[in-house]
Amino acid sequence: MKSYKENIDFNNLPRHIAVIMDGNGRWAKKKGAMRIFGHKNAIQAVKDVTEGCGELGIKYLTLYAFSTENWSRPKAEIDGLMELLVSTLKQEIKTLMDNQVKLKTIGDTSNLPIDCQKNLAWAIDQTKNNSGLTLVLALSYSGRWEIIKATKAIAAEIEQGKIKASDINESLFENYLQTSGIPDPELLIRTSGELRVSNFLLWQIAYSELYITPTLWPDFRKEHLYEAIWSYQQRERRFGKTSEQLNPVS
């Protein structure tokens, strides 16, 4: 069977792909297992997508790993997720280094257990000089939290006289976001078939192309990634303009 990879235009790749990794719990339920079983089996999907993006030359990959709303889940599931995060970072650091992957995080990571914070800081420091794909983990993150945090920071600087209200524009505002210095994602992938953005990168996805797949995240593989990119390349990105404006007839 022909792979979607063969149809990908390497001159039209998104620089940044964001993924809402959904369906771990439902995948586990179908297997008659605990939700944490789904999270453990999702690691291979993370590996596949990270490797696939690196091989294609994608510059940034952001994975929605844990939202601020996820703190309301059962304690056993949260504890299992945090332990899984620590163990995975330790196990995968060599692979990240071998593939020149640079690790970053966005979100209120101060809420994570101390062990998680230490291992994240260690992994980020180890990979900081890598020159390949930048893998961004959204942990204890939500879009509304990020926008409020940025707004408060700007308000504080106005009070201190460092900036004026009239200075505020999109460019300035983006400097106060967690993703400052990272281009907005051109492609947002959501697994499990849910038709919502779940408070993820609300500012940054204003003009992202959405790709929804019924595939549950633990089953997501490189071929699914290739299909999403191929679908993205079939679309005309107009940014509010008309087709005629983008492609004027001479």
C-alpha positions as CSV (number, residue, x, y, z in Angstrom):
1,M,0.0,0.0,0.0
2,K,1.3,3.4,-1.0
3,S,2.4,5.7,1.9
4,Y,1.1,9.2,2.2
5,K,4.8,10.2,2.7
6,E,5.3,9.7,-1.1
7,N,2.8,12.4,-1.8
8,I,4.2,15.0,0.7
9,D,5.6,18.2,-0.8
10,F,8.8,18.8,1.1
11,N,8.8,22.4,0.0
12,N,5.4,23.0,1.7
13,L,5.9,21.5,5.2
14,P,4.5,23.2,8.3
15,R,7.2,24.6,10.5
16,H,5.2,23.8,13.6
17,I,2.8,21.0,14.3
18,A,0.7,20.9,17.5
19,V,-1.0,17.8,18.7
20,I,-3.9,17.2,21.2
21,M,-3.1,13.7,22.2
22,D,-6.6,12.3,23.1
23,G,-8.1,8.9,23.6
24,N,-5.7,7.1,26.0
25,G,-8.5,6.4,28.5
26,R,-10.9,5.1,25.9
27,W,-8.2,3.0,24.4
28,A,-7.5,1.4,27.8
29,K,-11.2,0.9,28.4
30,K,-11.6,-1.0,25.2
31,K,-8.9,-3.3,26.5
32,G,-10.6,-3.7,29.8
33,A,-7.7,-2.0,31.6
34,M,-7.1,1.0,33.8
35,R,-6.6,4.4,32.2
36,I,-2.9,4.5,33.1
37,F,-2.5,1.5,30.8
38,G,-3.5,3.7,27.9
39,H,-1.1,6.4,29.0
40,K,1.8,3.9,29.1
41,N,0.9,2.6,25.6
42,A,0.8,6.2,24.3
43,I,4.6,6.5,24.6
44,Q,5.1,4.7,21.3
45,A,2.9,7.3,19.6
46,V,5.0,10.1,21.1
47,K,8.1,8.4,19.8
48,D,6.7,7.8,16.3
49,V,5.5,11.4,15.9
50,T,8.7,12.9,17.3
51,E,10.8,10.7,15.1
52,G,8.6,11.3,12.0
53,C,8.7,15.1,12.5
54,G,12.4,15.0,12.9
55,E,12.9,12.9,9.8
56,L,10.7,15.2,7.7
57,G,12.5,18.3,8.9
58,I,9.7,19.8,10.9
59,K,11.1,22.5,13.2
60,Y,8.7,22.5,16.1
61,L,6.3,19.9,17.6
62,T,4.1,20.8,20.6
63,L,2.3,18.0,22.5
64,Y,-0.5,18.7,24.8
65,A,0.6,16.4,27.6
66,F,-1.3,17.6,30.7
67,S,-3.8,20.5,31.0
68,T,-4.6,22.6,34.0
69,E,-8.0,20.9,34.0
70,N,-6.4,17.5,34.2
71,W,-5.5,18.2,37.9
72,S,-9.1,17.4,38.7
73,R,-8.7,13.8,37.5
74,P,-8.4,10.9,40.1
75,K,-5.2,11.2,42.2
76,A,-4.1,7.7,41.2
77,E,-4.2,8.6,37.5
78,I,-2.3,11.9,38.1
79,D,0.3,10.1,40.2
80,G,0.8,7.5,37.5
81,L,1.1,10.1,34.8
82,M,3.8,12.0,36.8
83,E,5.8,8.8,37.5
84,L,5.5,7.9,33.8
85,L,6.8,11.3,32.8
86,V,9.9,11.0,35.0
87,S,10.7,7.4,33.9
88,T,10.2,8.3,30.2
89,L,12.5,11.3,30.3
90,K,15.2,9.2,31.9
91,Q,14.8,6.4,29.4
92,E,14.5,8.6,26.3
93,I,17.3,11.1,26.9
94,K,19.8,9.2,24.8
95,T,17.4,9.0,21.9
96,L,16.7,12.8,22.2
97,M,20.5,13.5,22.1
98,D,21.2,11.0,19.3
99,N,18.5,12.7,17.2
100,Q,19.4,16.3,18.1
101,V,16.0,16.9,19.7
102,K,15.8,20.0,21.9
103,L,13.2,19.8,24.7
104,K,11.2,22.7,26.0
105,T,8.1,23.1,28.2
106,I,5.2,25.5,28.4
107,G,2.7,25.7,31.3
108,D,2.8,26.2,35.0
109,T,5.4,23.5,35.7
110,S,5.8,24.8,39.3
111,N,2.6,22.8,40.1
112,L,4.3,19.5,39.1
113,P,5.9,17.3,41.7
114,I,9.4,18.2,42.7
115,D,10.8,15.0,41.1
116,C,9.1,15.9,37.8
117,Q,10.4,19.5,37.9
118,K,14.0,18.3,38.6
119,N,13.9,15.7,35.8
120,L,12.4,18.2,33.3
121,A,15.0,20.8,34.1
122,W,17.7,18.2,33.7
123,A,16.4,17.0,30.3
124,I,16.0,20.6,29.1
125,D,19.6,21.4,30.1
126,Q,20.9,18.2,28.5
127,T,19.3,19.0,25.1
128,K,19.6,22.8,25.1
129,N,22.4,22.8,22.4
130,N,20.7,20.3,20.1
131,S,20.0,21.7,16.6
132,G,17.2,19.5,15.3
133,L,13.5,19.4,16.1
134,T,12.3,21.4,19.1
135,L,9.9,19.2,21.1
136,V,7.6,21.3,23.3
137,L,5.7,19.6,26.1
138,A,2.6,21.5,27.3
139,L,2.4,20.5,31.0
140,S,-0.1,22.0,33.5
141,Y,-1.0,24.2,30.6
142,S,-4.2,25.9,29.3
143,G,-4.7,28.7,26.8
144,R,-6.8,30.9,29.1
145,W,-4.2,30.6,31.9
146,E,-1.5,31.6,29.4
147,I,-3.4,34.7,28.2
148,I,-4.3,35.8,31.7
149,K,-0.7,35.4,32.8
150,A,0.6,37.5,29.8
151,T,-2.1,40.2,30.5
152,K,-1.0,40.5,34.1
153,A,2.6,40.8,33.1
154,I,1.8,43.5,30.7
155,A,-0.4,45.3,33.2
156,A,2.4,45.2,35.8
157,E,4.9,46.8,33.3
158,I,2.4,49.5,32.5
159,E,2.0,50.2,36.3
160,Q,5.8,50.4,36.5
161,G,6.0,52.8,33.6
162,K,8.1,50.4,31.5
163,I,5.5,50.4,28.6
164,K,2.4,52.4,27.7
165,A,-1.0,51.0,26.9
166,S,-0.6,52.4,23.4
167,D,2.4,50.2,22.9
168,I,0.3,47.0,23.0
169,N,-0.1,45.2,19.7
170,E,0.0,41.6,18.6
171,S,3.8,41.5,18.4
172,L,4.2,42.9,21.9
173,F,1.6,40.6,23.4
174,E,3.2,37.5,21.8
175,N,6.4,38.3,23.7
176,Y,4.6,37.6,27.0
177,L,3.2,34.3,25.9
178,Q,4.8,30.9,26.9
179,T,5.6,30.3,23.2
180,S,7.5,33.6,22.7
181,G,10.1,33.0,20.0
182,I,8.2,29.9,18.6
183,P,6.2,30.3,15.4
184,D,2.5,29.7,15.6
185,P,1.5,26.1,14.5
186,E,0.3,25.8,11.0
187,L,-1.2,22.4,11.7
188,L,-3.2,21.3,14.7
189,I,-3.8,17.5,15.0
190,R,-6.4,16.1,17.3
191,T,-6.8,12.4,17.8
192,S,-9.9,10.4,19.0
193,G,-12.4,12.3,16.8
194,E,-13.4,15.0,19.4
195,L,-14.3,18.3,17.7
196,R,-12.9,20.9,20.1
197,V,-9.6,22.6,20.9
198,S,-9.8,22.0,24.7
199,N,-8.2,25.2,25.8
200,F,-5.0,24.6,23.9
201,L,-2.9,27.4,22.3
202,L,-5.9,29.6,22.0
203,W,-3.9,32.6,20.8
204,Q,-1.5,30.7,18.6
205,I,-4.0,28.5,16.6
206,A,-6.0,31.5,15.2
207,Y,-5.1,30.5,11.7
208,S,-4.0,26.9,12.2
209,E,-5.4,24.2,9.9
210,L,-7.3,21.6,12.0
211,Y,-6.9,17.9,11.3
212,I,-9.3,15.6,13.3
213,T,-8.7,11.9,13.2
214,P,-10.9,9.1,14.9
215,T,-7.6,7.2,15.7
216,L,-7.1,7.0,19.4
217,W,-3.7,8.4,20.4
218,P,-2.0,5.1,21.5
219,D,-2.7,3.8,17.9
220,F,-1.3,6.9,16.2
221,R,1.8,6.2,14.1
222,K,4.0,7.9,11.4
223,E,1.6,7.0,8.6
224,H,-1.2,9.0,10.4
225,L,1.2,11.9,10.7
226,Y,2.0,11.7,7.0
227,E,-1.7,11.7,6.2
228,A,-2.3,14.8,8.4
229,I,0.5,16.7,6.6
230,W,-0.7,15.6,3.2
231,S,-4.2,16.8,4.1
232,Y,-2.7,20.1,5.3
233,Q,-1.0,20.5,1.9
234,Q,-4.3,20.2,0.0
235,R,-5.7,23.3,1.6
236,E,-5.5,26.9,0.6
237,R,-4.4,29.0,3.5
238,R,-6.1,32.4,3.0
239,F,-5.6,34.2,6.3
240,G,-8.9,36.2,5.8
241,K,-8.1,37.0,2.1
242,T,-9.9,35.6,-1.0
243,S,-8.5,33.1,-3.4
244,E,-8.3,35.8,-6.0
245,Q,-6.2,38.0,-3.8
246,L,-3.8,35.2,-3.2
247,N,-3.6,34.1,-6.8
248,P,-4.3,37.2,-8.9
249,V,-4.8,36.6,-12.6
250,S,-2.2,38.5,-14.6
